[in-house]
Amino acid sequence: MTPGSGPSAGGTDVTITGTGLTGTTSVDFDGTAGTNLTVNPAGTSLTVATPAHAAGPVDVTVNNPGGNATATGGYTYLTAATGTTPPGTPGAGGNTNRAG
């Protein structure tokens, strides 16, 4: 699964490779279906957009008429980045924050 992580807001396109993916009806992230599922004609890969979810690892289940497959903890949702400014970058009012 590539990538193996993304923002908790969802919307990350994830590619899953394997065999026998033709006929896949959905891909669930901790029980919630992803969106925009597309399966390549050869059935060797699929792409799906992640739904929103709280931060942390989740199970990913590929639902297929031939049987479901689950990757336990297969995808990790990340917390949103904070709005902090790293040292040495322009701060409020155009000043540069410098140590010392």
C-alpha positions as a Markdown table, in Angstrom:
| # | Residue | x | y | z |
|---|---|---|---|---|
| 1 | Met | 0.0 | 0.0 | 0.0 |
| 2 | Thr | 1.5 | 3.3 | -1.1 |
| 3 | Pro | 1.5 | 5.6 | 0.7 |
| 4 | Gly | 1.1 | 3.9 | 4.0 |
| 5 | Ser | 0.1 | 7.1 | 5.8 |
| 6 | Gly | -1.7 | 10.4 | 5.3 |
| 7 | Pro | -3.6 | 13.2 | 6.9 |
| 8 | Ser | -6.6 | 12.6 | 9.2 |
| 9 | Ala | -8.6 | 14.9 | 6.9 |
| 10 | Gly | -8.6 | 12.1 | 4.3 |
| 11 | Gly | -8.4 | 12.5 | 0.6 |
| 12 | Thr | -5.1 | 10.8 | 0.1 |
| 13 | Asp | -5.0 | 8.5 | -3.0 |
| 14 | Val | -3.7 | 5.1 | -2.0 |
| 15 | Thr | -2.5 | 2.4 | -4.4 |
| 16 | Ile | -2.8 | -1.2 | -3.4 |
| 17 | Thr | -1.1 | -3.8 | -5.6 |
| 18 | Gly | -1.7 | -7.5 | -5.7 |
| 19 | Thr | -3.6 | -10.1 | -7.8 |
| 20 | Gly | -7.2 | -10.9 | -8.2 |
| 21 | Leu | -8.4 | -7.3 | -7.5 |
| 22 | Thr | -10.8 | -7.4 | -10.4 |
| 23 | Gly | -14.4 | -7.1 | -9.1 |
| 24 | Thr | -13.3 | -5.2 | -5.9 |
| 25 | Thr | -16.5 | -3.5 | -4.7 |
| 26 | Ser | -14.9 | -1.3 | -1.9 |
| 27 | Val | -11.9 | -0.6 | 0.2 |
| 28 | Asp | -12.7 | 0.1 | 3.9 |
| 29 | Phe | -10.5 | 2.0 | 6.3 |
| 30 | Asp | -11.5 | 1.0 | 9.8 |
| 31 | Gly | -15.0 | 0.1 | 8.4 |
| 32 | Thr | -15.5 | 3.3 | 6.4 |
| 33 | Ala | -15.4 | 3.0 | 2.6 |
| 34 | Gly | -12.9 | 5.0 | 0.6 |
| 35 | Thr | -14.0 | 6.9 | -2.4 |
| 36 | Asn | -13.1 | 7.1 | -6.1 |
| 37 | Leu | -12.2 | 3.4 | -6.3 |
| 38 | Thr | -10.6 | 2.4 | -9.6 |
| 39 | Val | -9.2 | -1.0 | -10.5 |
| 40 | Asn | -6.8 | -1.4 | -13.4 |
| 41 | Pro | -8.1 | -3.8 | -16.1 |
| 42 | Ala | -5.5 | -6.5 | -15.3 |
| 43 | Gly | -6.7 | -6.6 | -11.7 |
| 44 | Thr | -3.2 | -6.1 | -10.3 |
| 45 | Ser | -3.7 | -2.7 | -8.7 |
| 46 | Leu | -6.3 | -0.3 | -7.4 |
| 47 | Thr | -6.5 | 3.3 | -6.3 |
| 48 | Val | -8.8 | 4.7 | -3.7 |
| 49 | Ala | -9.1 | 7.9 | -1.8 |
| 50 | Thr | -9.0 | 7.7 | 2.0 |
| 51 | Pro | -12.0 | 8.9 | 4.1 |
| 52 | Ala | -11.4 | 11.2 | 7.1 |
| 53 | His | -10.5 | 9.5 | 10.3 |
| 54 | Ala | -8.9 | 10.2 | 13.7 |
| 55 | Ala | -5.2 | 9.9 | 13.9 |
| 56 | Gly | -3.6 | 6.5 | 14.4 |
| 57 | Pro | -3.3 | 3.1 | 12.6 |
| 58 | Val | -6.3 | 1.5 | 11.0 |
| 59 | Asp | -7.1 | -1.8 | 9.3 |
| 60 | Val | -7.7 | -1.7 | 5.6 |
| 61 | Thr | -10.0 | -4.2 | 4.0 |
| 62 | Val | -10.3 | -4.9 | 0.3 |
| 63 | Asn | -13.9 | -6.3 | -0.4 |
| 64 | Asn | -14.0 | -8.6 | -3.3 |
| 65 | Pro | -16.5 | -11.3 | -4.4 |
| 66 | Gly | -13.7 | -13.8 | -4.3 |
| 67 | Gly | -13.1 | -13.0 | -0.6 |
| 68 | Asn | -12.0 | -10.1 | 1.5 |
| 69 | Ala | -8.5 | -9.3 | 2.5 |
| 70 | Thr | -7.5 | -7.2 | 5.6 |
| 71 | Ala | -4.2 | -5.5 | 6.3 |
| 72 | Thr | -4.2 | -5.1 | 10.1 |
| 73 | Gly | -2.9 | -1.6 | 10.8 |
| 74 | Gly | -2.2 | -1.2 | 7.1 |
| 75 | Tyr | -2.7 | 2.6 | 7.0 |
| 76 | Thr | -1.8 | 5.3 | 9.5 |
| 77 | Tyr | -3.7 | 8.6 | 9.8 |
| 78 | Leu | -1.5 | 11.5 | 10.9 |
| 79 | Thr | -2.4 | 14.4 | 13.0 |
| 80 | Ala | -2.6 | 17.8 | 11.3 |
| 81 | Ala | 0.5 | 19.9 | 11.5 |
| 82 | Thr | 0.4 | 22.8 | 13.9 |
| 83 | Gly | 0.8 | 26.4 | 12.9 |
| 84 | Thr | 4.1 | 27.0 | 14.7 |
| 85 | Thr | 6.9 | 28.9 | 13.0 |
| 86 | Pro | 10.4 | 27.3 | 13.1 |
| 87 | Pro | 13.2 | 29.4 | 14.5 |
| 88 | Gly | 15.0 | 31.7 | 12.0 |
| 89 | Thr | 11.9 | 32.2 | 9.8 |
| 90 | Pro | 10.0 | 35.4 | 9.4 |
| 91 | Gly | 7.6 | 35.9 | 12.3 |
| 92 | Ala | 4.7 | 38.4 | 12.9 |
| 93 | Gly | 5.4 | 41.9 | 11.7 |
| 94 | Gly | 8.2 | 40.8 | 9.3 |
| 95 | Asn | 10.7 | 40.2 | 12.0 |
| 96 | Thr | 13.0 | 37.3 | 12.0 |
| 97 | Asn | 13.1 | 35.1 | 15.1 |
| 98 | Arg | 16.7 | 34.5 | 16.1 |
| 99 | Ala | 18.2 | 32.9 | 19.2 |
| 100 | Gly | 20.6 | 35.1 | 21.2 |
